[in-house]
C-alpha cells in the first residue's frame, strides 16, 4: 500500500507542476533562505539565499561559505557567490564565482534567442537545453529535470530522480512535513568525486527546500535555519 501511495504522489508532483516556470513563480514571496552546513556532524559554514523582485525579473543571489579545520588549523576553505535571474519565471542568466581552496572556478550562462542556454564555464563551454536546471537546490523543479547544470563549473550532470516518500523533519525548532527525493548521476563512467548522489527534502505545502544530505569525503548535511 505504501508503495502505491509513493507512486501516486510522485506522479502528481512530476506531472502537475511540470514546468520550471510554475516552480519559480511560487518562490516570489520569499525573501531569504539560510542553511547551516555540517560535515561529520560538525558545523562548518552557511549557505544563504536572497530573493528580490525587479520589474518582471526575480533575482536569486546565493552565497556559500565554509571552512574545514583540524586542531584549529584551516585545511580547506570554500566560497561561492552566484546570481540567478529569471524573467517571467524563465531563467535568462546565471553567473557564479567560486574559490575552492584557492582553485578558481566560474560559470557565465545566458539564454539565447533560440531558447538554448549558452554556457561559458570552467568545466564546460557550449550549449544546453533550456529545461536543464541550475544545481542550487532551492528550485524544486530540479526533481523534474533530465539534467542539472553545475552552479560551480557549468558542467552538465545528467540525473535520475527517485521519490522516497513523505517524512517529518525537525529543523531549528520547527517541524516540516516534507517530500524526500534522491537525485543521482546517470553516467556510470564518472569518477567518484564527480558522481551525484544527494538526498533532498522539500516542504510538502510550499515546496521550499528544507534539507539535503550527501556523502563525499565525509557526511554532509544542509539544515534549514531561516525562511522568510
C-alpha positions, -999 to +999 in steps of 0.1 A: +000+000+000+028+025+009+045+017-024+013+026-043+009+059-023+045+068-031+040+062-068+008+083-069+024+112-050+054+111-073+034+112-104+013+141-090+045+160-083+060+153-116+031+159-140+010+186-124+037+213-117+057+203-147+072+235-160+101+252-143+082+285-147+055+274-123+081+264-097+100+297-099+069+319-096+057+304-063+090+315-047+084+352-055+071+358-020+103+345-004+129+369+009+156+348+024+167+311+030+196+303+053+211+268+058+237+257+083+263+233+067+275+203+087+303+178+079+305+147+101+280+164+125+302+194+129+290+229+119+314+243+093+295+271+075+264+285+058+245+287+026+223+318+022+198+328-005+181+362-011+152+367-034+145+401-049+118+413-074+129+438-101+101+445-125+094+413-144+126+397-130+132+376-100+169+378-089+181+350-066+215+356-050+233+328-032+265+325-011+283+295+004+310+299+030+326+271+049+360+260+064+372+226+074+396+227+103+417+202+123+431+212+157+422+248+149+441+249+117+421+256+085+428+228+060+402+238+034+382+269+025+353+272+001+334+303-011+308+307-038+287+336-049+261+332-076+232+351-091+203+336-110+180+359-130+145+348-140+122+367-163+085+358-162+096+326-144+122+316-170+160+315-163+177+341-185+211+345-169+233+328-143+267+339-130+289+325-103+325+327-090+340+300-067+372+299-047+377+262-039+406+262-016+424+287-039+413+270-071+392+294-091+360+282-109+332+301-127+300+300-147+285+325-171+252+314-186+227+332-208+195+322-225+199+328-262+172+340-286+167+304-298+158+294-262+190+274-256+214+281-228+249+293-238+274+283-211+309+295-205+322+276-175+354+264-161+345+228-168+321+232-198+317+256-227+288+250-250+250+249-253+223+232-232+185+228-234+166+254-215+148+228-194+181+219-176+182+234-141+209+252-122+220+229-093+214+252-065+187+230-049+163+257-038+142+253-070+120+223-067+118+219-105+152+202-103+133+169-095+116+171-129+148+179-149+167+154-171+199+172-161+213+199-139+240+225-147+267+227-120+265+261-103+303+259-097+318+249-131+289+247-156+293+210-163+262+191-174+251+164-149+225+140-163+204+127-135+177+103-123+153+111-095+137+087-071+108+097-048+114+081-014+082+092+004+070+117+030+090+125+061+086+148+091+117+170+095+125+190+126+149+219+120+157+248+142+127+243+164+102+240+136+085+209+121+081+204+084+061+178+065+084+170+036+088+152+003+120+132+002+139+126-031+172+111-041+190+126-071+219+107-087+241+108-118+231+085-147+267+084-161+284+054-145+317+064-160+321+095-139+348+094-113+336+091-077+342+127-068+321+138-099+292+115-092+260+130-078+241+111-051+222+136-030+191+133-009+169+164-008+137+173+012+111+199+002+082+212+022+051+195+011+029+226+010+053+254-001+079+232-020+106+252-002+139+234+002+143+221+038+173+198+039+200+180+019+225+152+026+253+135+007+285+116+013+317+129-003+349+128+018+326+129+048+289+130+057+274+164+047+241+179+058+224+212+049+198+222+076+173+250+071+177+277+098+157+307+084+129+311+059+110+343+055 
